[in-house]
């Protein structure tokens, strides 16, 4: 088993310049906090702390009890590369121009200072474990931001196990495997092991440790013990409204005819494999958290845990991402650590472009770039009942056409190709999964006009 390991300083010759609502003691700790930045691939709110009835995530639930759990955190683009490139630069996808998984970060980054690079400039030791940017390849990453980069792959044993493609190989990604071996026979298990080793080692500088866990991203692979936690009969698919169809062909990315062929068993297998991978991921988070506690660093470590975007698990008869609906754009988000309230669920709403300035302010960093398009919600970490954004926005691309959405607490509004290819309006209070389009109903035209104004409002 080989590690993909880069000592960037040596290779590139880069310098280090390149609950209640009561807050904790708000006096800033004299010592700069460590940062544990956990990004999980394709994670929706299938977590115990978010109220899922059967998914077992005790370690993430414990983390939520230590800090603030946000119920209204929204990505700016529900695909890996656009989302990560956006929140790691603090700019909207339209500004980065990264709107798919093909365009590279290095083709646009220029003089921008990425989030990890800002930490490095401020004297932090920075480490990338796993998937933080879209890949660890130089063209997709920002090597100026890291002292070290690692990624890992499954062992020979971990590549064996019972497996099945749920679409008879039509969709090459759509398969699960109950793998042989233990956690460390999988890449994420090795990422957790390396994170533990790093946390327990001696540190001359505060650290920014970025842990990018791949699961529950497809293909759905986890040690078989996690599959055994979820009998098929307990994995209940969502029910669609009778006669429901997508509003427009482009409302969903495609492949709907394939998912229409899913049997009840295949839907349950999809859920079981996603749940198994989520519990596997949770176990790795637990190992990293335990290492912080055992090494005495938990009290001075600021922890950001979140999914890079949302994911549909049968809602809208869609089993993937790349939408601008609630399930596509909403993701779990938990913050814990110094000067963060404990055991609170916050209803404050924010966008992922706000992560960069928030983490920078909460860590006391200097030289924050002036061009950032997000804004800091660091005060909300101490006072979780505060309002923040009154609406959030996101985009998605369909060929040469953009879909745009704006959402507030009451409504979600969508326009395709600036309205020329259709519009959608959903009542978030009475139709939270967004099945019933009201955009063409005469009685809602005032709402449509109001939301349209918000959609194109400069912010």
C-alpha positions in Angstrom: 0.0 0.0 0.0 1.5 3.3 -1.1 0.8 6.8 0.2 0.5 9.7 -2.2 2.7 12.0 -0.1 4.1 15.4 -1.0 6.5 17.4 1.2 5.6 20.7 -0.6 8.3 22.9 1.0 11.0 20.5 -0.1 9.6 19.8 -3.5 8.4 23.3 -4.6 10.7 25.5 -2.5 7.7 27.4 -1.2 8.0 29.6 1.9 5.6 29.7 4.7 4.4 33.1 3.3 3.1 31.6 0.2 -28.7 23.3 25.2 -29.0 27.1 25.6 -28.2 30.1 23.6 -25.7 31.3 26.1 -22.2 31.8 24.7 -19.0 30.5 26.1 -16.5 32.9 27.7 -16.0 35.3 24.8 -12.5 36.3 25.7 -10.2 35.2 22.9 -7.8 32.4 23.9 -4.2 33.7 24.0 -2.9 30.8 22.1 -4.1 30.5 18.5 -6.6 27.7 18.2 -5.9 24.6 16.2 -8.4 23.9 13.4 -9.9 20.6 12.4 -11.6 21.1 9.1 -13.7 18.0 8.2 -15.3 17.9 4.7 -17.4 14.9 3.9 -18.2 14.0 0.3 -21.9 13.8 -0.8 -23.2 13.9 2.8 -26.8 15.0 3.3 -28.5 15.3 6.7 -28.8 11.5 7.2 -27.4 11.8 10.7 -28.8 11.0 14.1 -28.4 14.6 15.3 -30.5 15.8 12.4 -33.3 13.5 13.4 -32.8 10.6 11.0 -34.8 7.7 12.5 -32.4 4.8 11.8 -28.9 6.1 10.7 -26.4 5.6 13.5 -23.9 8.4 13.8 -23.0 8.6 17.6 -19.7 10.4 17.1 -21.1 13.2 15.0 -24.1 13.4 17.4 -21.6 13.9 20.2 -19.8 16.6 18.2 -23.2 18.4 17.7 -23.8 18.3 21.4 -20.4 20.0 21.9 -21.2 22.9 19.7 -23.6 24.5 17.2 -25.6 22.5 14.7 -26.8 24.5 11.8 -30.2 23.6 10.2 -29.9 26.0 7.3 -26.5 25.7 5.7 -26.5 25.8 1.9 -23.9 25.2 -0.7 -23.6 27.5 -3.7 -23.4 24.6 -6.2 -24.3 21.0 -5.5 -21.4 19.3 -7.2 -18.0 18.6 -5.7 -15.5 20.7 -7.7 -17.6 23.9 -8.0 -18.7 23.7 -4.4 -15.2 23.1 -3.0 -13.5 25.6 -5.3 -16.1 28.2 -4.1 -15.9 27.8 -0.4 -12.1 27.4 -0.3 -11.7 30.7 -2.2 -14.7 32.5 -0.6 -16.2 33.4 -3.9 -19.4 32.4 -5.8 -19.1 29.7 -8.5 -20.1 32.3 -11.1 -17.0 34.3 -10.0 -14.6 31.4 -10.0 -16.2 30.2 -13.3 -15.8 26.6 -12.1 -19.2 25.1 -12.9 -18.3 21.5 -13.4 -15.9 18.8 -12.3 -13.6 19.3 -15.3 -12.4 22.9 -15.0 -9.3 23.0 -12.8 -8.7 25.4 -9.9 -5.2 26.2 -11.2 -6.7 27.5 -14.4 -8.4 30.4 -12.6 -6.8 30.9 -9.1 -4.1 33.4 -10.1 -3.3 35.6 -7.1 -6.2 34.5 -5.1 -5.4 33.4 -1.5 -7.1 30.1 -0.7 -8.4 29.4 2.8 -5.5 26.9 3.7 -3.0 29.3 2.2 -4.2 32.1 4.5 -3.8 29.8 7.5 -0.2 29.0 6.3 0.6 32.7 5.8 -0.6 33.2 9.4 1.9 30.7 10.8 -0.2 27.5 10.9 1.2 24.1 9.9 -1.3 22.9 7.3 -2.0 19.3 6.3 -4.4 18.0 3.6 -5.7 14.4 4.2 -7.9 13.0 1.5 -10.4 15.0 -0.6 -10.4 18.7 0.3 -10.2 20.2 -3.1 -11.7 18.1 -5.9 -8.5 16.0 -6.0 -5.0 16.2 -4.6 -3.6 16.6 -8.1 -1.6 19.8 -8.6 -4.0 21.2 -11.2 -7.1 20.8 -8.9 -5.4 21.8 -5.7 -3.6 24.8 -4.2 -0.2 23.6 -3.2 0.7 27.0 -1.8 -1.7 26.2 1.0 -0.2 23.0 2.3 2.9 21.8 4.2 1.9 18.2 3.5 -0.7 16.3 1.4 -1.7 12.7 1.7 -4.3 10.4 0.2 -4.9 6.7 0.5 -6.5 3.8 -1.3 -8.0 0.5 -0.2 -5.8 -2.4 0.5 -6.0 -5.6 -1.6 -8.2 -7.1 1.1 -10.4 -4.0 1.2 -11.1 -4.3 -2.5 -12.8 -7.7 -2.0 -16.4 -8.3 -0.9 -19.9 -8.9 -1.9 -21.0 -6.3 -4.4 -23.7 -5.4 -6.8 -24.4 -2.7 -9.4 -28.0 -1.6 -8.9 -28.6 -0.6 -12.6 -27.2 -3.7 -14.3 -24.0 -1.7 -15.1 -25.8 1.1 -17.0 -24.6 3.6 -14.4 -21.0 2.6 -13.7 -20.9 4.5 -10.4 -24.1 3.0 -9.0 -22.8 0.0 -7.0 -22.2 -1.1 -3.5 -19.7 -3.4 -1.8 -19.8 -4.9 1.7 -16.0 -5.1 1.9 -13.8 -7.6 3.6 -11.3 -6.4 6.2 -11.4 -3.6 8.7 -11.7 0.2 8.6 -8.0 0.6 7.8 -8.4 -1.5 4.7 -10.3 1.4 3.2 -8.9 4.8 2.2 -11.0 6.7 4.8 -9.8 4.4 7.6 -6.2 5.2 6.7 -7.0 8.9 6.5 -8.3 8.7 10.1 -5.2 6.8 11.2 -2.9 9.4 9.7 -5.0 12.2 11.3 -4.7 10.5 14.7 -0.9 10.1 14.3 -0.6 13.8 13.4 -2.7 15.0 16.2 -0.7 13.0 18.8 2.6 14.2 17.5 4.5 17.2 18.8 3.6 20.6 17.2 5.6 23.7 17.2 2.9 25.7 15.5 -0.9 25.7 15.6 -2.3 23.4 13.0 -4.9 23.5 10.3 -5.7 19.8 9.7 -8.1 19.3 6.8 -9.7 15.8 6.8 -11.5 15.0 3.6 -13.6 11.8 4.0 -14.7 10.2 0.7 -17.7 8.2 1.9 -20.7 8.2 1.5 -19.7 9.2 -2.0 -20.3 6.5 -4.6 -19.4 3.7 -5.2 -20.8 2.8 -1.8 -18.0 0.8 -0.2 -17.6 0.1 3.5 -16.6 -2.8 5.7 -19.4 -5.3 5.8 -20.0 -4.8 9.5 -21.6 -1.4 8.6 -23.9 -3.0 6.1 -25.0 -5.4 8.8 -26.3 -2.5 10.9 -29.1 -1.9 8.4 -31.5 -4.6 7.4 -33.2 -3.9 4.1 -36.7 -4.0 5.6 -35.7 -1.0 7.8 -34.5 1.1 4.8 -37.7 2.8 3.7 -37.6 4.8 0.4 -39.5 8.1 0.3 -43.0 8.2 -1.2 -43.6 10.5 -4.1 -46.9 12.4 -4.5 -49.3 10.5 -6.7 -48.8 11.4 -10.4 -45.7 13.6 -9.7 -43.4 14.4 -12.6 -40.4 16.8 -12.9 -41.5 20.3 -13.7 -39.1 20.5 -16.7 -36.8 18.0 -18.3 -33.9 20.1 -17.0 -35.1 20.3 -13.4 -33.1 17.2 -12.8 -29.8 16.4 -14.5 -30.9 13.3 -16.4 -30.9 9.5 -15.9 -34.4 9.7 -14.5 -35.5 6.9 -16.9 -32.9 4.6 -15.3 -34.1 5.5 -11.8 -37.7 4.9 -12.9 -36.7 1.2 -13.4 -35.5 0.9 -9.8 -37.3 -1.9 -8.0 -38.3 -1.6 -4.3 -35.3 -3.8 -3.5 -32.9 -1.6 -5.4 -34.2 1.5 -3.7 -33.7 -0.2 -0.3 -30.2 -1.4 -1.3 -29.2 2.1 -2.3 -30.4 3.5 1.1 -28.7 0.7 3.0 -25.4 1.2 1.2 -25.5 5.0 1.8 -26.4 4.5 5.4 -23.6 2.0 5.9 -21.1 4.4 4.4 -22.4 7.2 6.6 -21.8 5.1 9.7 -18.4 4.1 8.5 -17.6 7.7 8.0 -18.9 8.5 11.5 -16.5 6.0 13.0 -13.6 7.7 11.4 -14.7 11.1 12.8 -14.9 9.4 16.2 -11.2 8.3 16.0 -10.1 11.8 15.2 -12.2 13.4 17.9 -10.8 10.9 20.5 -7.3 11.7 19.5 -7.9 15.4 20.2 -9.4 14.6 23.6 -6.7 12.1 24.5 -3.9 14.5 23.6 -5.4 17.3 25.6 -6.0 19.5 22.5 -9.8 19.4 22.3 -10.4 22.6 24.2 -8.2 24.6 21.9 -9.3 23.2 18.6 -11.9 24.8 16.4 -13.8 22.1 14.6 -15.8 22.6 11.4 -17.6 19.5 10.2 -19.8 19.6 7.1 -20.9 18.0 3.8 -19.7 19.6 0.6 -23.3 19.8 -0.7 -26.6 17.9 -0.3 -27.8 14.7 -1.9 -31.1 13.2 -3.0 -32.0 9.8 -1.7 -35.1 9.2 -3.8 -36.8 12.6 -3.3 -38.0 13.7 -6.7 -37.2 10.2 -7.8 -33.6 11.3 -7.9 -30.6 9.4 -6.4 -27.7 11.8 -6.8 -26.8 15.5 -6.6 -26.6 18.3 -9.1 -29.9 20.0 -8.3 -30.9 23.3 -6.8 -33.6 21.9 -4.7 -33.5 21.7 -0.9 -32.0 18.2 -1.0 -29.3 19.2 -3.4 -28.2 22.4 -1.7 -28.7 21.9 2.0 -25.9 20.1 3.9 -25.2 19.2 7.5 -22.9 21.8 9.3 -21.6 21.6 12.8 -19.0 23.9 14.6 -17.5 23.3 18.0 -14.5 24.6 19.9 -13.3 27.8 21.6 -15.8 30.7 21.8 -18.5 28.5 20.3 -21.9 27.9 22.1 -22.5 24.4 23.3 -25.4 22.0 22.4 -27.4 24.5 20.3 -29.3 24.1 17.1 -29.2 27.3 15.1 -31.7 28.5 12.6 -29.4 31.1 11.2 -29.1 30.7 7.4 -25.8 31.0 5.5 -24.1 30.1 2.3 -20.9 28.2 1.9 -19.0 31.2 0.6 -19.4 32.4 4.2 -17.2 29.6 5.5 -13.9 31.3 4.6 -14.4 34.6 6.3 -16.0 33.0 9.3 -13.2 30.5 10.0 -10.6 33.2 9.4 -12.3 35.6 11.9 -12.9 32.8 14.5 -9.2 31.9 14.3 -7.9 35.4 14.5 -6.2 35.5 11.1 -4.7 38.6 9.6 -4.6 39.8 6.0 -8.1 38.6 4.9 -8.5 39.2 1.2 -10.7 42.1 0.4 -12.3 40.4 -2.7 -14.1 37.7 -0.7 -17.8 37.5 -1.6 -18.8 35.7 1.6 -19.3 37.3 5.0 -18.5 36.1 8.4 -21.0 34.6 10.7 -18.5 34.2 13.6 -20.8 36.1 15.9 -23.5 33.5 15.3 -21.1 30.8 16.7 -21.3 32.6 20.1 -24.9 33.7 19.8 -26.7 31.0 17.7 -30.1 32.7 17.9 -28.9 35.7 15.8 -30.2 36.1 12.3 -27.6 36.1 9.6 -28.6 35.9 5.9 -32.3 36.5 5.1 -31.9 34.5 1.8 -29.4 32.2 0.2 -28.6 31.6 -3.5 -27.1 28.8 -5.6 -26.6 27.9 -9.3 -26.4 24.8 -11.4 -25.5 24.3 -15.0 -27.4 22.3 -17.7 -25.3 22.3 -20.8 -24.9 26.0 -21.8 -27.8 27.1 -19.5 -27.7 28.2 -15.9 -30.3 27.5 -13.3 -30.4 29.9 -10.4 -32.2 29.8 -7.1 -32.9 32.1 -4.2 -34.4 30.8 -1.0 -35.6 32.5 2.2 -37.4 30.9 5.1 -40.8 30.9 3.3 -40.1 30.4 -0.4 -37.7 28.9 -2.9 -37.6 30.4 -6.4 -35.8 29.0 -9.4 -35.2 30.4 -12.9 -33.8 28.5 -15.9 -31.9 30.6 -18.4 -33.1 33.8 -16.7 -36.7 32.5 -16.9 -36.7 31.9 -20.6 -36.7 28.1 -20.0 -39.0 28.1 -17.1 -39.4 29.1 -13.4 -40.3 27.3 -10.2 -41.7 28.5 -6.9 -42.1 26.4 -3.7 -43.7 27.0 -0.4 -41.0 25.9 2.1 -43.4 25.7 5.0 -46.1 23.6 3.5 -44.1 21.8 0.8 -40.5 21.4 2.3 -39.4 18.8 -0.2 -40.5 21.0 -3.1 -42.9 19.0 -5.2 -45.6 21.5 -6.1 -44.6 24.3 -8.4 -46.6 27.5 -7.8 -44.8 29.8 -10.2 -47.5 29.9 -12.8 -50.4 30.2 -10.4 -52.0 33.7 -10.7 -52.4 34.1 -6.9 -48.6 33.8 -6.4 -47.4 36.3 -9.0 -46.6 38.9 -6.4 -44.4 36.4 -4.6 -42.7 35.5 -7.9 -41.9 39.2 -8.6 -40.5 39.6 -5.1 -38.3 36.5 -5.3 -37.1 37.4 -8.8 -35.9 40.7 -7.4 -34.0 38.9 -4.7 -32.5 36.4 -7.2 -30.6 39.1 -9.1 -30.0 41.4 -6.2 -26.3 42.2 -5.8 -25.0 40.9 -2.5 
